[in-house]
Amino acid sequence: MVLYLLNCALFNTFFVYRTLNTNKKVKSKNFLHEVRRSRIPKVQNRSESYSDDLQLPGKQTTPKGPKQDLSGRLSSDFRIHKLEKIVGGGEGKRKYPARPCKVCAAHKKQSETRYICKFCVVPLHKGPCFEKHHSLMRY
């Protein structure tokens, strides 16, 4: 439906152009190619200007975790699994950011933690939740 309306608008534009410029014999196909060529650089420049305006905050934020479990989650090597504090997103965000603990959420408990496993990228409480997540298949 949107493409149909766009096509109608372009045809009407071509009709007006041809009516106003009677001394030029332009075919519809050539007119559409000229419109396309004139619009593409403007769109690309606009997207580049937006990317220049968007600056990432000085502080890096903590990434979101994967939807599925990693294969190394149940490894016996606990040295690769380290808890670290969740880093906030900057101004307008919470001073101490927190996310729902994955183990508590599996047991339908609403509990937030300020720590995340650096290797798994999964928010977990210190202690039992961390141990259950890395030692039990179904915690």
C-alpha positions in Angstrom: 0.0 0.0 0.0 2.8 2.4 0.9 4.7 1.6 -2.3 1.5 2.3 -4.3 1.1 5.7 -2.7 4.7 6.5 -3.3 4.4 5.5 -7.0 1.3 7.7 -7.3 3.2 10.6 -5.8 6.1 10.1 -8.1 3.8 9.9 -11.2 2.0 13.1 -10.2 5.4 14.8 -9.7 6.5 13.7 -13.2 3.2 14.9 -14.7 3.6 18.4 -13.1 7.3 18.5 -14.1 6.4 17.6 -17.7 3.6 20.2 -17.8 5.8 23.0 -16.5 8.8 22.1 -18.7 7.2 21.8 -22.1 10.5 22.4 -24.0 12.1 19.2 -22.5 11.1 15.8 -23.6 11.8 13.5 -20.6 10.6 10.0 -20.3 9.1 8.7 -17.1 11.8 6.2 -16.5 14.6 8.8 -16.9 12.8 11.2 -14.6 12.6 8.5 -11.9 16.3 7.7 -12.3 17.1 11.4 -11.8 14.9 11.6 -8.7 16.6 8.6 -7.3 20.1 10.0 -8.0 19.2 13.3 -6.4 17.7 11.8 -3.2 20.3 9.1 -2.3 23.2 11.4 -1.4 20.9 13.5 0.8 19.7 10.4 2.7 23.3 9.1 3.1 24.5 12.5 4.4 21.6 12.7 6.8 22.5 9.3 8.3 26.1 10.3 8.6 25.2 13.5 10.4 23.0 11.6 12.9 25.9 9.2 13.7 28.2 12.2 14.3 25.6 13.7 16.7 25.3 10.5 18.7 28.1 10.3 21.2 28.5 7.3 23.4 28.8 8.1 27.1 32.3 8.1 28.6 31.3 5.2 30.8 30.8 1.9 29.1 27.6 0.1 29.8 27.3 -3.6 30.7 26.1 -5.6 27.7 22.9 -7.6 27.8 23.3 -11.3 28.2 22.6 -14.1 25.7 19.2 -15.6 25.4 20.5 -19.2 25.6 23.1 -20.7 28.0 26.7 -20.7 27.0 28.5 -24.0 26.6 31.1 -23.0 29.2 28.5 -22.3 31.9 28.9 -25.6 33.6 32.7 -25.8 33.3 34.6 -26.9 36.4 37.0 -24.0 35.9 35.6 -21.3 38.2 38.6 -19.0 37.4 37.0 -17.9 34.2 33.7 -17.0 35.9 34.1 -13.7 37.8 31.4 -11.5 39.2 31.7 -7.8 38.6 29.5 -4.8 39.2 27.0 -3.7 36.5 28.0 -0.4 35.0 25.2 2.2 34.4 24.3 4.0 31.3 25.1 7.6 32.3 23.0 10.6 33.0 19.3 10.0 33.9 20.0 6.5 34.9 20.1 4.9 38.3 23.1 5.5 40.5 23.4 1.8 41.3 22.0 -0.1 38.3 20.6 -3.6 38.9 19.1 -6.4 36.8 16.9 -9.4 37.7 18.9 -12.4 38.9 18.6 -15.2 36.4 18.4 -18.0 39.1 15.9 -16.1 41.2 13.8 -15.3 38.0 13.8 -19.1 37.2 12.1 -19.6 40.6 9.7 -16.7 40.0 11.3 -14.5 42.6 11.5 -10.8 41.9 15.0 -10.0 43.1 17.5 -7.7 41.5 21.3 -7.9 41.7 24.1 -5.4 41.0 26.5 -8.1 39.9 27.0 -9.9 36.5 29.2 -12.9 35.6 31.8 -11.5 33.3 32.2 -14.7 31.2 28.5 -15.6 30.9 27.2 -12.0 30.9 24.4 -13.2 33.2 23.2 -11.2 36.2 23.5 -13.3 39.4 23.6 -12.7 43.2 26.8 -13.4 45.0 26.9 -16.8 46.7 24.2 -19.5 46.2 22.8 -18.1 42.9 26.3 -17.8 41.4 27.2 -21.4 42.5 23.9 -22.9 41.4 24.1 -21.3 37.9 27.6 -22.6 37.3 27.2 -26.1 38.8 23.6 -27.3 38.2 22.1 -28.0 34.8 18.6 -27.0 36.1 19.0 -24.6 38.9 
